[in-house]
């Protein structure tokens, strides 16, 4: 799944930074006083827990967030006595 916004985009050298907890780029701080910088780190953690990825890729306009998930992900606890 791809989500592309119509903003100014995210510079390649800052793309991993936005996935760190509490990180907000200067442009985001100027534009919006709200937000904690937790949404993207949580989204990436969920994607990875499901065997997928969440990345920012090049785009002709704005930021392009790309979520990839496998068709099937076996739950490692499904055959465990712990659940």
For each residue, the residues with C-beta under 8 A, 3 or more apart:
1: 66 67 68
2: 64 65 66 67
3: 64 65 67
4: 59 61 62 63 64 65
5: 62 63
6: 61 62
7: 27 62 63
8: 27 62
9: 59 61 62 63
10: 14 15 18 25 56 63
11: 14 15
12: 15 58
13:
14: 10 11 17 18 25
15: 10 11 12 18 19 55 56
16: 19 20
17: 14 20 23 25
18: 10 14 15 23 25 37 40 56
19: 15 16 23 40 41 44 54
20: 16 17 23 37 41
21: 37 38 41
22: 36 37 38
23: 17 18 19 20 37 41
24: 28 29 35 37
25: 10 14 17 18 28 29
26: 29 30
27: 7 8 30 31
28: 24 25 31 32 35
29: 24 25 26 32 33
30: 26 27
31: 27 28
32: 28 29 35
33: 29
34:
35: 24 28 32 39
36: 22 39
37: 18 20 21 22 23 24 40 41
38: 21 22 41 42
39: 35 36 42 43
40: 18 19 37 43 44 54
41: 19 20 21 23 37 38 44 45
42: 38 39 45 46
43: 39 40 46 47 54 67
44: 19 40 41 47 48 53 54
45: 41 42 48 49
46: 42 43 49 50
47: 43 44 50 52 53 54 67 68 69
48: 44 45 51 52 53 54
49: 45 46
50: 46 47 69 70 73
51: 48 69 70 73
52: 47 48 67 68 69 70 73
53: 44 47 48 66 67 68
54: 19 40 43 44 47 48 65 66 67 68
55: 15 65 66
56: 10 15 18 63 64 65 66
57: 64 66
58: 12 64
59: 4 9 62 63 64
60:
61: 4 6 9
62: 4 5 6 7 8 9 59
63: 4 5 7 9 10 56 59
64: 2 3 4 56 57 58 59
65: 2 3 4 54 55 56
66: 1 2 53 54 55 56 57
67: 1 2 3 43 47 52 53 54
68: 1 47 52 53 54
69: 47 50 51 52 73
70: 50 51 52 73
71:
72:
73: 50 51 52 69 70
74: 78
75: 78
76: 80
77: 80 82 83
78: 74 75 83
79:
80: 76 77 83
81:
82: 77
83: 77 78 80
